[in-house]
Amino acid sequence: IKYNFIEPGEKNITLKISQNLLSIKIKMVTDINRSYTITSKIIKQNDIYYLYYTYQTHPQSMVRDCNPQQYGSTQIIIEDSDNLQGIYWTTQKTTGDIFLQKA
């Protein structure tokens, strides 16, 4: 991800997307944080599919003062299932870009 929290930066993430007939679950892991979906949905807009989801973060205790628990939303464009990209924004006014490659 590329982010603009306090100062712009980049960070490697692991994102696991699980889907069944009734739900889509997303878990994101960084070096200091985990986040889990609250809601999610795939929506078709102008012949392009997007994955929208909201999430809650669970930061490690050592960083909670400077990176408190927060809520966020993400929009991921689904054009190439092996290489996804999108944007996110949070309640801490952080925004950023997401670039995902299938492992």
Secondary structure, 3 states (H helix, E strand, C coil): CEECCCCCEECCCEEEEEECCCCEEEEEECCCEEEEEEEEEEEEECCEEEEEEEEEEEECHHHCCCCCCCEEEEEEEEEECCEEEEEEEECCCCEEEEEEECC
